Amino acid sequence: MGNLLSVWELGRKEVEEYVRLGLEVKKNPGKYANSLEGKTLAMIFEKASTRTRVSFEVGMTQLGGHAIYFDFTTTQLSRGETMHDTAKTLGRYVDIIMARLYKHSDLLEIAKHAGVPVINGLTDAEHPCQALSDLQTISEKGKLKKGAKFAFVGDCGFNMANSLMLACAKAGMEVALVCPKAYSPNPKYLSEAKRHGKVEVINDPAAGVKDADVIYTDTWISMGLEGEKAERMKAFMPYQVNGELLSHAKKDCIVMHCLPAHRGLEITDEVIDGKQSVVWDQAENRLHMQKAIMLRLLGKI
């Protein structure tokens, strides 16, 4: 039995395999239509979600299985039941678990005691499902090449940056983390990413995206950080992905955003709706990658 808890734990070949499987599932959906018939996915949500919930639920349905959604407020977790007890109970009912939580330590507790495969749907440390599906999109657009430049612009000290710097470095890309000094990458993740490829931190936005093949941005105000909004907006406005910033990248550069987007803040309408944006293909690929992940962890592909 395997889990998908982090990009950190994946080897280079495993990252490549997930990308290959995501592309395969997307290309041949009918081939896997009933592969998970009789299987049940439990989806535990402590944090709000649109794409993660819908893509996993629809994906499980398309594969012939069943998905159960529950959040903390409607379960005994809200009354103090431990992750240990919840995990051991769920493992007796379902075949696979996906959890979207605040604390990565809680995810590890579930994985330790569930006895069935566990998938990280996002924690404070990583978002591996998003990162792997993003690599699938980059591959589809012909940008997943050794030495191609991936520029992550904005807050480089949180889960998306953690997963993406590792995933892109392991895939052979060169990574630029473009951010204000106060929002620099997690030192542990930065050190690990540098073990796998060229990764640098650049504080100047224009220099950071120079010759980029891929520009990626995300919200400046992650869930739980709403109290820092004014401070963050002031720090990050020079890092807005707009037409001017895009002009410093390669002419055929693609622009990515994992959504939800705050239009007019981290990205402008002209860019997210422009010809270089692949945001909607990126969102769609969450579905195909979730299916690939579940099929792989349940030994069906």
C-alpha positions, -999 to +999 in steps of 0.1 A: +000+000+000+013+034-009+003+070+000+007+104-017+016+127+012+042+150-004+063+157-034+093+155-010+088+117-007+086+111-045+117+102-065+123+117-099+110+086-117+078+086-096+072+123-105+076+114-142+054+084-138+025+104-123+028+129-152+027+100-177-003+084-160-022+117-159-017+121-196-027+085-202-059+087-182-069+120-199-063+105-234-081+072-227-109+079-202-131+050-213-103+025-206-106+031-169-143+037-166-151+009-142-117+003-127-127+014-092-162-002-092-171-011-056-144+012-042-151+041-018-132+073-012-135+092+020-129+129+016-120+148+048-122+186+046-110+209+073-103+237+047-126+250+021-123+237-014-138+239-049-114+221-074-101+195-050-135+184-038-152+184-073-123+168-091-119+139-066-157+133-064-162+134-101-131+114-107-142+086-084-176+086-100-161+084-135-140+054-124-171+036-112-165+041-074-182+062-047-170+093-028-181+104+006-176+141+016-175+153+052-161+183+069-150+188+105-181+206+115-204+177+107-183+149+122-172+139+157-138+156+149-157+188+159-163+173+193-128+163+200-124+128+185-088+122+177-073+118+142-060+084+154-095+072+162-111+087+131-084+072+109-087+037+124-125+038+120-125+051+084-100+025+074-125-002+083-151+014+060-134+028+030-107+018+004-089+052+002-088+085+020-081+121+008-077+148+034-074+186+031-062+199+064-044+227+081-017+207+098+006+183+079+011+165+112-026+156+112-023+141+078+007+120+089-014+108+118-042+096+095-017+079+072-001+061+101-033+046+114-058+043+085-045+011+070-056+023+035-039+046+010-040+083+020-038+113-003-028+148+007-054+172-007-035+201+008-018+209+041+003+237+055+034+219+041+024+208+006-001+204-021+012+175-042-019+168-062-019+203-075+019+202-083+016+169-102-013+181-123+005+213-130+035+193-144+010+175-166-002+208-180+033+220-185+041+188-203+010+192-226+021+227-235+056+214-245+074+232-217+084+202-195+120+201-209+153+199-192+166+234-186+133+251-192+127+280-168+098+279-143+092+311-124+070+311-093+060+347-085+047+360-052+046+343-018+074+317-020+071+306+017+041+284+017+027+250+005+023+256-032+058+270-036+071+240-015+056+214-037+062+232-070+099+239-064+105+202-057+083+189-085+098+212-112+134+206-100+128+168-100+113+171-135+145+188-148+133+224-150+153+254-137+133+271-109+132+308-101+115+318-068+105+354-073+095+371-041+101+399-015+128+390+010+102+388+038+084+360+019+113+339+010+111+301+005+111+276+034+149+269+039+143+232+043+124+229+010+148+252-008+178+231+003+161+199-008+150+214-042+186+225-049+197+189-045+177+180-076+183+210-099+191+246-104+169+266-080+174+303-072+157+330-052+153+364-070+139+395-054+136+416-085+103+407-104+115+416-139+148+398-134+131+368-119+108+361-149+135+370-176+135+343-203+109+322-183+090+295-201+064+293-174+052+320-150+032+307-121+014+328-094-010+321-066-030+341-040-011+364-018-034+358+011-038+321+019-065+306+041-059+316+077-038+347+068-066+372+062-054+393+091-022+401+071-041+414+040-030+450+041+007+442+048+008+415+021-009+436-006+017+464-001+046+439-003+033+419-033+019+446-056+053+449-074+050+412-081+016+413-098+016+392-130+005+418-156+013+426-191+044+446-182+059+417-162+050+392-189+070+412-214+102+402-197+095+365-202+098+345-234+073+354-260+057+320-259+057+318-221+027+302-205+010+316-174-004+295-147-025+300-115-039+272-094-070+292-084-090+307-068-076+339-083-080+374-069-082+393-101-065+427-100-042+416-072-018+387-080-029+386-116-047+409-140-077+402-162-057+407-194-033+380-184-055+354-169-079+357-198-052+362-223-037+340-250-008+329-229-029+317-200-034+280-196-053+283-163-084+265-174-065+236-189-046+235-157-079+234-137-092+206-159-061+185-154-068+183-117-096+158-126-073+136-147-045+136-122-067+128-093-080+098-112-044+087-120-034+090-084-064+069-071-058+043-098-021+040-090-025+039-052-052+012-055-031-008-079-053-005-110-029+012-133 
